[in-house]
Amino acid sequence: MKFKGEVTHLSQKGLGVVRNDADGISYFVFGTWPGDWGEFEIIDRPLNNKKYGYAKLIQLIKASGQRHQPECAYLGIHDDACSGCPWMIADYESQLEQKRNRLVYAMKRIGFDMAQLHVPSVQPSPEQFGYRNRFQVKTDGMKFGYVAEGSHRIAPIGDCIVLNGACRSLLKAMLASLPREDWQPGAGFDWNFIDLDDELSVEQIALNQKRPFKQGNTAQNERMKCWLRSRLNANPRIGKVIELFCGSGNFTEVIADSHCSEVIAYECGLDAIKQLRAKNLTKVDARSIDLFKPYIWKILKKSIADAETLVIDPPRAGLKNMKGFFEYFVSLRTIYYISCDPETFARDAWAFAKKGWQLTDIQLVDLFPHTPHVETLAEFKKSTLAIPNG
């Protein structure tokens, strides 16, 4: 079934939303931007919601004033096109505006009065191309690339303009090595994955081996570290710090350089903890533990009870296990929350607010231009102000 309409806004996942007046349903459409007028076709893609569906753009009748021709030749709306940088269709200023909108909408939806919160503009990336220091490709031995939108198909690429020089060189070396019989997937698998970053040599490339996590934009990572450093420097009473999801110590180094008394850094992955320990940071005790384990706060209660400061940099799931969290952090005065997902951040921030925590500073950073991703940096202070209902 085909229909015509206007894309009115973007979904929380960054897809264009267009309403079909014929059936009263709004559809999510990849490769569109607010203000686009087009002809769309409804597609059979499962969605557990009768008010919404998925459609694809058949013909762009009138382009949004913010839309422009993407610089990447591999981005498109056809079935085998790369979908890794879906917002490259729009000018950078409007991308930043939409990223801010993602957080504002998530906060408002969860219950915050946005008139009481100042959400500044997103800090732009110094480089819109050539910024990315890590990436993952899929390969079947004959080709490799990223995954096509809404599918399990490899979208083959011959280059990637968002990668930095070192990563782009790795990409070219792998392309030159195809075809590779040893990269063919086993029975029942569509592909193998290859994790790469700018600290890897060609000789170290390996199938299906996760590389240690690192923030994907070096310049913006430094901006985030500067934010944390400035907040800690402005905090007259840091005391003992608990750091959750510390990784290999990206932010731990900043914390250790502050006037804190000690740091206990927790991470799920043992390899990351080994890397952190190898840095021999003073005042830091690095420990490996599953932070998503049920009743984790009860397990950690002896370590966290006297902590005055908490630093959190969780994966997209956020703090999905909050049971006992506030019961055992009894001495906590300040929370620094670094989030990669607006929706889970809003959920956790609302849980903090209901327990009397005030959001005192918020910054937004664009880590990945041309994608819906936005990084949120927030400071919470224990407050005696009225607690929101809910």
Secondary structure, 3 states (H helix, E strand, C coil): CEEEEEEEEECCCCCEEEEECCCCEEEEECCCCCCCEEEEEEECCCCCCCCEEEEEEEEEEECCCCECCCCCCCECCCCCCECCCHHHHECHHHHHHHHHHHHHHHHHHHCCCHHHCCCCCCECCCCCCCCECEEEEEECCCCEEEECCCCCCEEECCCCCCECHHHHHHHHHHHHHCCCHHHCCCCCCCCEEEEEECCCCHHHCCCCCCCCCCCCEHHHHHHHHHHHHHHHHCCCCCCEEEEECCCCCCCHHHHHCCCCCEEEEEECCHHHHHHHHHCCCCCEEEEECCCCCCCHHHHCHHHHCCCCEEEECCCCCCCCCCCCHHHHCCCCCEEEEEECCHHHHHHHHHHHHHCCEEEEEEEEECCCCCCCCCEEEEEEEECCCCCCCC
